[in-house]
Amino acid sequence: MKDDLPVNGLDSDLAVDELMIPPDESWDEFEDEAIDNATVLDDWIVFPVIALGVFIATVFPVFLGQQLCLPVLNTLVIFPLFVWAVRTERARRAVTMTLFWALCLAVAMMALGVILSGQAEAAVQGAVEYRSQFIRWMADATPVTAAPAQDWLGHLRDLAIFTAATAITAGLGGLFLLAMAINIISVNAASLFNEATRPVQTLLFSWPVWTIARLVGAVLLAVALAEPLATGQVRPEALRDWLRARRRLLVYGVIVLVVAALLQLLLSPLYRSMLEAGLGLR
């Protein structure tokens, strides 16, 4: 029995050591894993960063009158975060960040269009042509190929181009097209605001609700279509798995686009009359 007693406390020390908490290094490993799982994409700070990036990438090209540089820089603000979210299968986060980016871009371009109307129009390729056709649409509903025209074949063509550009570039091409469209529509809204007799009414109706719905549908499709190339899963069996996993997102995108078409069909007369009244044309 005496032999079983600890000698100089060594046995008791060993027993205590066996019960001790693992050394700091083992906990560091768990902490690193937790940090890796909770990336910056999950932090609220990502949204102020996007807003600041949009501001910088919009103001300087407008001041310099850089038509190509403007949509390129706008796209590069969101593309790295977009691909990161898609690669890590965070579709909801990708949708949220992209819609927030689109909102920031629209607000920035409208603000610059109001304050620096001439420079903003000069910096946005296609803005003058779009505004001309928009005015024609308001005046007499003349069939046009841009603005809120009910050109369904044109819409399908644009959708096909957007889909292909998104799929073959992991979203880069699609985001670039979205940036161009947002800039054009926003500068047009600012131009109408500057000439309006009822500015608030004109501003509210210069961004048609069906255009907003179409933008949301396009973002949903972009997140789904960018995933195969962004993740490198382009083999037939991988594409089948992708289709099963993202089928709901694709369906939602198509549904929103169909709703946008119906809204355009139903609300075009209302928007036309409200814009005419806001601009003092009636």
CORPE-V750849 format. One record per backbone hydrogen bond with DSSP energy under -1.0 kcal/mol. NH is the residue of the N-H (numbers start at 1). CO is the residue of the C=O. E is the energy in kcal/mol with one decimal. If there is no record, write none. Layout:
nh = (NH/NH)
co = (CO/CO)
e = (E/E)
//
This chain:
nh = (5/10/13/14/15/16/17/18/19/27/28/29/30/31/32/33/34/35/36/37/38/42/43/46/47/49/50/51/52/53/54/55/56/57/59/60/62/63/64/66/70/72/73/74/75/76/77/79/82/83/84/85/86/87/88/89/90/94/95/96/97/98/99/100/101/102/103/104/105/106/107/108/109/110/111/112/113/114/115/116/120/121/122/123/127/130/131/132/133/134/135/136/137/138/139/140/141/149/151/152/155/156/157/158/159/160/161/162/163/164/165/166/167/168/171/172/175/176/177/178/179/180/181/182/183/184/185/186/187/188/189/190/191/192/193/194/195/197/198/202/203/204/205/212/213/214/215/216/217/218/219/220/221/222/223/224/225/226/230/231/233/234/239/240/241/242/243/244/245/246/250/251/252/253/254/255/256/257/258/259/260/261/262/263/264/265/266/267/268/271/272/273/274/275/276/277/278/279/281)
co = (2/7/9/10/11/12/13/14/15/23/24/25/26/27/28/29/30/31/32/33/34/39/40/43/44/45/46/47/48/49/50/51/52/53/55/56/58/59/60/61/66/68/69/70/71/72/73/75/78/79/80/81/82/83/84/86/85/90/91/92/93/94/95/96/97/98/99/100/101/102/103/104/105/106/107/108/109/110/111/112/116/117/118/119/124/126/127/128/129/130/131/132/133/134/135/136/137/146/149/150/151/152/153/154/155/156/157/158/159/160/161/162/163/164/166/169/171/172/173/174/175/176/177/178/179/180/181/182/183/184/185/186/187/188/189/190/191/278/278/198/199/200/201/208/209/210/211/212/213/214/215/216/217/218/219/220/221/222/226/227/228/232/235/236/237/238/239/240/241/242/246/247/248/249/250/251/252/253/254/255/256/257/258/259/260/261/262/263/264/267/268/269/270/271/272/273/274/275/276)
e = (-1.2/-2.5/-1.9/-2.4/-2.3/-2.4/-2.5/-2.0/-1.0/-1.1/-2.3/-1.6/-1.3/-2.5/-2.6/-1.9/-2.2/-2.5/-2.6/-2.0/-1.9/-1.7/-1.6/-1.5/-1.5/-1.8/-2.1/-2.5/-2.6/-2.6/-2.7/-2.2/-2.5/-2.7/-2.6/-1.3/-1.7/-2.4/-2.2/-2.3/-1.7/-1.5/-2.7/-2.3/-2.2/-2.2/-1.1/-2.3/-2.8/-2.9/-2.2/-2.4/-2.3/-3.1/-1.6/-1.6/-3.2/-2.2/-2.5/-2.5/-2.7/-2.2/-2.4/-2.1/-2.4/-2.4/-2.3/-2.6/-2.5/-2.4/-2.5/-2.6/-2.5/-2.3/-2.5/-2.4/-2.4/-1.9/-2.4/-3.2/-2.8/-2.3/-1.9/-1.5/-1.7/-2.2/-2.3/-2.1/-2.0/-2.2/-2.3/-1.8/-2.2/-2.1/-2.3/-2.1/-1.3/-1.5/-1.5/-1.0/-2.2/-2.4/-2.4/-2.5/-2.4/-2.4/-2.3/-2.6/-2.7/-2.4/-2.7/-2.1/-2.5/-2.3/-2.2/-1.5/-2.4/-2.0/-2.1/-2.2/-2.5/-2.1/-2.3/-2.8/-2.2/-2.2/-2.5/-2.4/-2.4/-2.1/-2.2/-2.2/-2.3/-2.4/-2.2/-2.2/-1.1/-2.0/-2.4/-2.4/-2.7/-2.3/-1.6/-1.7/-2.3/-2.3/-2.0/-2.2/-2.5/-2.2/-2.1/-2.2/-2.2/-2.5/-2.3/-1.6/-3.2/-2.0/-2.1/-2.4/-1.5/-1.2/-2.7/-1.9/-1.8/-2.5/-2.5/-2.0/-2.3/-2.7/-2.3/-2.5/-2.6/-2.2/-2.2/-2.7/-2.5/-1.9/-2.3/-2.6/-2.2/-2.0/-2.2/-2.7/-2.2/-2.1/-2.3/-2.9/-1.3/-2.5/-2.6/-2.2/-2.5/-2.3/-2.2/-2.2/-2.3/-2.0/-3.1)
//
